[in-house]
Amino acid sequence: MPLSNISHILLILSGKGGVGKSSTTLQLALSLNILGQNVGILDIDLTGPSIPRLLGLEDKKITQAKGGWVPVEVHPLISASGSSGDEEGGRGQKSGGQAVARGALHAISLGFLLPSRSSAVIWRGPKKTAMIRQFISDVAWPDLDYLLIDTPPGTSDEHIAVLEELHKLSERRPGQLSGAVVVTTPQAISTSDVRKELNFCVKTGVEVVGVIENMAGYMCPCCGEVSNIFSKGGGEEMARENEVPFMGSVPIDTGFGGLVDGFKFDEKGEATDEKDPRLLVDRYKDCRLCRIFADFARKVIDVQS
């Protein structure tokens, strides 16, 4: 059965474009990894896939195996003893009887199938629907604790297609679809559209795990102080009015872009021209946003437990 070896599926949604759904998906995945969870990222933003770029793996390609498409491995599981390997013997907290120090991360995106970054995807709804059905049914995921689905903005073909497939599967595995994390920015022009996404969740029977208010304030790269040069609190107010949990606010950190690009940082917190050879998950531990998303990851785990 498709997705049978995945414990929890979480949608990352927003009614507004450009609010940071993909970066939120990535950081939540890395934070869950650091907490010992095995995670997969499914990018269903077919016309604007961002996950390969954020992972720094645009040159990677999906391979075909007997069980279906093989996801791109971002980094392997690391046991508490320091050894790496596959996930045989259990998910999340155990691997071959050993405690897990860091979970594995795998990803699927249409970006891994395109000839180049500049290739345009000009598809009508039926072809998008067929592609998403194939992503759900024909991917040979390893054992995962969480599958995070990065979605495009709005409530269109991609959202309807993925929820139709997930609801079919949930009839056999109740509770596997854990819900959705909804991302917004504080401004009213964003929250007015994201309210429609919350309404979409109600109508489609998807529980809202929480709302994340992204780009709320500016984090100084030198001292880490956050200044509210933009508005703040719009996401929290929206969550309160719609009676859904508010997970927290995330400031703009200019260092995150350099981290994704793989650059080292100097003592002032500014990116240099020198490349950092460490894995993305290890570089992310030095990011100031890591502590914020670690709290979000714990909230996600607490909801499932």
N, C-alpha and C positions, 0 to 999 in steps of 0.2 A: 504494500500500500504506500502511495506517495507520502513523504514526510513522516513516516511511521517511527523513525528513530530520532525525532525532534520533540523535546519535552514541552517547550513553550514557544509560541509565535507572537511577535509584537509588531504592530504596524506603527510607523512614524508618519504622521499626517500633518497637513496644514492646508487651509483654504487659500493661502497667499504664497506666491512665489518669492524667492529670495530671502526667506526668513532663516535659512540655515538648517533645513531638514537633513541634508546629507552630512554636514559636519556634526550635527547632533547625533545622527545614526552612528557615525564613526566613533565619536568620543564615548558614547554609551557602550558600544561594542568593546572598545579597548578597556574601559573601566570594568566591565563584566569579566573580561579576560584576566585582568589584574586580581580580581576576586576569585579566580579559579574556575570560571565558567567557560565552557566551549561554545563558541558563538559563530553563526553564519550571517552574512549580509546578503540579502536579495534586493538588487536595485531594479525596480520596475519603472523607473523614469526612462522610458524608451527613447524619447526624442532629445533628452538632455542628460545622459548618464554621467554622474559626477564621481561615483565611487572609485573607478579605476585611477582617476587623477588624484584623488585624496589619498589613496593608498600608495601612490607612487609606482603603480604597476601597469601603466598603460601599454607596455610592450608584451604583457602576458596574454596568453590565449587559452580559452576553454578547450579541453580535450574530450574526446569521446571514448567511452569505455562500455563494457557489456551492460552495466547497470544504468547507463545514461551519461549525461554530461558530468564531467568531473570539475568541481569548483576550483577556483584558483586558491592555492594556499598562501595566506599572508604571513603567518608564522605558526610553528608547531606548538603542541602542548609541551610544557616543561613540568616535570614532576618535582616534588619537594627535594628529591635527592640530586636534582640538577640535570637529570637525563631527559632527552627529548624523545618523542616517539608518537605512535598513533594512539587513538583513544580506546583501544581494546580493553575491556575490563570495567568499563563504566564511564559515566559522564560527570562533569563538574568537579566533584570533590575526590574522585578516585580514578586512577588509571593503573590497571594491572595490580590493584591492591595498594597502590601508593597514593599519598596525598598529592594534590595538584598545587603547584606554586603559581602557574600561569596557564590559563586555558588557551586552546588553539583558536585561530581565526581563519575562516574561509569566506570567499565571496563569489557571487555570480552577478554579472551585469551584461547588458547588450553591448556595452563598451568593449568588452573582451572579445566580441565577435566581429566588430567593425574593422575595416581595413586601416583606418587612421582616425585620429582625434577629430579631424574636420569633416568626416563623412556624415552627411545628413540622412536622417531617418524620416522618410516622407510616406507615412502609412495612414490608412484609414482605420476606423474603429475595429472592423472584423479581424484585420491582420494583427493589431495590437492585442486583441483578446486571445487570438490563437497563440501568440508568442508568450503571453503570461500563463496560459494553460500549460504550455510546454515547460516553462520555468517551474511550475508547481509539480508537474507529473514526471518530468524526465531528467531531474538532477539527482545524482548519486551523492547526497550529503553524507558526511560522516556522522557519528553520534553527536548531537548538539544539545546543549541545555537551552539555548535561545537562538531563534531565527529572527533577525530584525529585518523588516521589509521597508526599504526606503521608497517612498511614493512621490509622484509628481504633485504639484499643487492642484487644488480643486477637488471635484467629486465626479470625475468623468469615467471614460471607458476602462482605464487601468484599475481604478478603485472598484468599480462594479465587478469586473472580471475576477480580480484576485479574491474579493469577498465571496463571490459565488462559489469559487473552488474551495476556499477555506471553510465555508459553512457546510459544504458537502462532506468534507473530511471530518468536521467536528461532530457530525452525526455518529461517526464511528469512534471518535476520540473526544468526548466532551471535555471541555476545559483546556484543550490544546491551544486554541486561539485565546490568548490571555487578555488582549485588548489593544489599546492604542495610546501612544504618547503623542500629544498634540503640541506643535511648536508655533509660537507667535513672536512678534516683536511688540514692544510696548505701545506703539502708536495706534491711534484709533482707526487709521486706514487699514491697518493689518488686522486688528481684533474684530473689526466689522465683518471681514471675510472669514476669519477663523471661527466665528460663531456659527457660520453655516456648516463648517466641518463638524462641529460638536453636534449640530442638528442631524447631520448625515450619520454620525455614530449612533444616535438614538434610533433613527429610522431603520438602520441596518443591523441593530442588535449588537453593536460593538461597545464593550465597556471602555471608558476612558480611564486609563491608569493614572494619568496626570497631565498637567499643562506645564510646559517649559517656556519661560519668557526669555528669548534670546536677544542679544545685542542691547541689553539693558545697562547702559553706562559704558564708560571707556576706562580700561585698566591701564594705568601708567606702566610702561615697560621697565622703568627704572626702580620704582618703589612698590608697585603693585596696588597703589591706591586707586579706587574706583570713583570716577567723577560722572555725575549724571548729566552729561552734556545733551543727551536726548531725554525724552520723557521716560518715566519708569512707573511701573505699577499697573499698567493697562492689562497685562496678562493675568495678574493676580485678581484684579477686579472682575475680569471676564470669567475666570474660573469660579469665583465666589457667586456671581450672579447665575451661573449655569449649574451650580452645585456639583462641581467636579473637583478632584484634588488638585492643588497647586504644588508642583514639585520644587520650583525655585527659579531664580533669575540667573542669567549668564551674561557677564559683561563682554565687550569687545576686547580681545587680546591680540594685538598686532603680531605677537610672536608666534601665533598658531600657524599662520601662513608659512613662515620660515621653517617651522617644525615639520610641516607636511612636505615641504620641498627638500628636507633633509639637511639643512644648514646647521652649523654649530653656532652657539651664541656666546658673546663676550660677557665680561663681568657686569656690564651695564644692561644686559638683557637684550641687546640688539643682535640681529642676525649677521653673521660674517659670510665671507665667500667660501669658507672651508666646509666641506661636506662632513656630516656626522655618520660614521659607518654603522652605528647601532640600528637595531630594528625599530620600526615606528613605535611599537608598544613601549620599548625601553626609553625612547626619546620622549614619549608622551608623559612619562612619570615626572619629568622635569618641568612640565608645563604647569602654569598657575591654575589653569582650568581643570586640571586633573582632580584636584580635591573636590571641586564643585560636582563634577560628574561621578566621582566615587560615591557621593551622597545620593545622587539620582539612581545609580546602579543598585545600591543597598535598598532603596525604596522599591525598585522593581522586584528584587528578590523577595523582599518582605511581603509584597502583594501576592506573589505566587505561593509563598509558604503559609 
